[in-house]
Amino acid sequence: MSFSTGNDSGGPMSEINVTPLVDVMLVLLIIFMITAPLMSHKTKVELPQATLDNTEANVPPAMPITVAVTEEGRYFLNDEPMTRELLESRLSVEAQKVPQPAVNIRGDKTTRYRFVNDVVNIAQAQGMRKVGFVATRERN
């Protein structure tokens, strides 16, 4: 590999080659020129302001409702036996409350998923927004 010295002394050239630096700078300049107009929003939109109702802020959260599902597909609302129709009507009444209580679903280990899914679908159809599942932690 040979170096061009640029003079007759035979030593290496001590000047910096700026051509690659200029190439990189031009590429960056073009990229910024293309992306800068995309950063500004052309359409002005007035966003709505959120208002917090002070009456709901002072109300303590409601006690959650527990729905238990057995292996046979029987329903219990807060440990009270329920039919499907009665469960729908009770959850419909609970959905109208302010603040709305959460629904916690408990199922046996051997309960089929379709029974648990039925309870979730019933709760959502009645307007319940917070539906969760109850499980026990594994002990190490």
C-alpha positions in Angstrom: 0.0 0.0 0.0 1.5 3.3 -1.0 0.7 6.8 0.2 0.8 9.9 -1.9 3.0 12.4 -0.3 2.2 15.4 -2.4 5.8 16.5 -2.2 9.2 15.1 -3.0 10.3 14.7 0.6 8.9 11.2 0.9 6.9 11.7 4.2 3.2 11.2 4.7 0.7 14.0 3.8 -0.5 15.9 6.9 -3.6 17.4 5.3 -7.1 16.2 6.3 -9.3 14.9 3.4 -12.6 16.8 3.9 -14.5 15.2 1.0 -16.1 12.4 3.2 -17.0 15.0 5.8 -18.7 17.2 3.2 -20.6 14.2 1.8 -22.0 13.3 5.2 -22.9 16.9 6.0 -24.8 17.2 2.7 -26.7 14.0 3.3 -27.7 15.2 6.8 -28.7 18.6 5.5 -31.0 17.0 2.9 -32.5 14.7 5.5 -33.3 17.6 7.8 -34.7 19.7 5.0 -37.1 16.9 4.1 -38.2 16.0 7.7 -38.5 19.5 9.1 -41.8 20.4 7.3 -43.3 17.1 8.5 -42.7 18.1 12.1 -45.1 21.1 12.1 -48.8 20.5 12.3 -50.7 22.3 9.5 -54.2 21.8 10.9 -55.1 23.8 14.0 -57.4 21.9 16.3 -58.9 23.2 19.5 -58.8 20.2 21.9 -61.5 19.9 24.5 -60.8 20.6 28.1 -61.5 17.9 30.6 -63.6 18.8 33.6 -63.6 16.8 36.8 -66.9 16.6 38.6 -66.1 17.4 42.2 -69.0 15.3 43.5 -67.4 12.1 42.1 -64.0 13.0 43.5 -65.3 13.1 47.1 -67.2 9.8 46.9 -65.3 6.8 48.2 -64.9 3.9 45.8 -67.6 1.3 45.9 -67.0 -2.2 47.3 -66.3 -4.7 44.5 -68.9 -7.3 43.6 -67.7 -10.9 43.7 -69.2 -13.5 41.2 -68.2 -17.1 41.9 -68.6 -19.7 39.2 -68.6 -23.4 40.2 -67.5 -26.4 38.1 -71.1 -27.2 37.2 -71.7 -23.6 35.9 -73.7 -22.3 38.9 -73.4 -18.6 39.7 -73.0 -16.9 43.2 -73.1 -13.2 43.6 -71.5 -12.2 46.9 -72.0 -15.8 48.0 -75.7 -15.7 47.2 -76.9 -18.3 44.6 -78.1 -16.8 41.4 -79.6 -17.8 38.1 -78.4 -16.3 34.9 -81.4 -14.0 34.5 -81.1 -12.8 38.1 -77.4 -12.2 37.7 -78.0 -10.1 34.6 -80.6 -7.9 36.4 -78.5 -7.5 39.6 -75.4 -6.5 37.5 -77.6 -4.1 35.5 -78.6 -2.4 38.7 -75.0 -2.2 39.9 -73.9 -0.7 36.6 -76.1 2.3 37.2 -74.4 3.2 40.5 -72.0 6.1 40.9 -69.2 5.2 41.4 -69.6 1.9 39.6 -68.2 -1.1 41.5 -65.7 -3.5 40.1 -66.7 -7.1 39.3 -64.3 -9.8 40.6 -64.8 -13.2 39.1 -63.7 -16.3 41.0 -63.7 -19.7 39.5 -62.7 -23.2 40.6 -59.6 -24.8 39.2 -61.7 -27.2 37.2 -64.3 -24.7 36.0 -64.6 -24.6 32.2 -63.6 -21.4 30.6 -66.9 -21.0 28.8 -68.7 -20.5 32.2 -66.2 -17.8 33.2 -66.5 -16.2 29.8 -70.3 -16.2 30.1 -70.0 -14.1 33.3 -67.6 -11.7 31.6 -70.0 -11.3 28.7 -72.9 -10.8 31.0 -71.1 -8.1 33.0 -69.9 -6.3 29.9 -73.4 -6.5 28.3 -74.9 -4.9 31.4 -72.4 -2.0 31.3 -69.9 -3.0 33.9 -66.6 -1.3 33.0 -64.2 -3.0 35.5 -64.2 -6.7 35.3 -61.3 -8.7 36.9 -60.3 -12.2 38.0 -59.4 -13.4 41.5 -56.6 -16.0 41.9 -54.4 -17.2 44.7 -50.7 -16.7 44.6 -48.4 -19.7 44.3 -46.5 -20.4 47.4 -42.8 -20.8 46.9 
